Amino acid sequence: MRVKNNMKTEFEHNRYRVVCFCDVESRKEFRLATNLWYMSNEEIGEIYRHRWQIEILWKFLKMHLKLDRLITKSVNGVTM
């Protein structure tokens, strides 16, 4: 019996773009693949920086406050 392979091995370049931006403080260059065509490189870089701030906060909560998961999903419960 033969199994059909549905995995694509080639990228469809019209579906994404590569965004380059630099972090001034660490002097590192980042390259991200994104499908956000309507935003500038700077805007995507800013979103990426904010995303990592959220990741760092979540790591702190998990490690120091032993919050492995949220008890509630309501806005009020998460805010508290």
N, C-alpha and C positions, 0 to 999 in steps of 0.2 A: 504494500500500500504506500502510496506517495503522498506526502504532506506538502501542501502549498505554503510557501514562505511569504507572509504578508509584510515583512520588514522591508523598509526602503533603505537602500544603501547609498543613495545619492541625495544631496540636499536640493531642495527647491529654492533657489536663491531669490525668487520673487516673493517668497513668503516671509522673509526675515531680512533684517539688516544688522550689520555689526557697528556698534557705537563705541567710540574710543573717548576716554576722558582721563584726566590726571587728578590725583589727590595732591593738593598743594603741600599739605602738612607732611605726608609721608614720602612725597616725590615718587609715587608709584603710578604706573599707567594701567588702566583697566580696559578690557575689551569685553563687551557684552553682546550677545545675540538677542535681538528683540523683534517683536512684531508691531511695535508702536511706531507707526510711520508719521504720525501727526505731531510728535514731540521733538524738541531739539535735543542735541547731545547733552547740553548742560542740564536740561530738565530731567532727562533719564538718569544722569549722574547724581542729581540731587535726590531723586526717588530711591536710588540704590543706596546712598548714604543713610537716608532715613530708615530704610529697611534694615540695615545692619545695626542701627541704634536700637531698633525693636528687638532684634535677635540678641543683642548684648543684655538688654533689660530682661528678656525672658530667661536667659542663662542665669542671671543673678537670682531671679525669683526661684528658679528650680534648685539652684545650689544652696543658697543661704536661707531661704524661707521654706524649702521643701514643698514647693508648689509644682508638682509634676503635671497637673492638669487643672483646668478651671472647674469649679464646682457648678457654676451657673453660666448661662450664655446670654442672659439679659443685660442690657446696657447698664442698668443700675447696679446689678451684682458685680459686673466686671469693674465698674468705676470704684466701688467700695473696696 
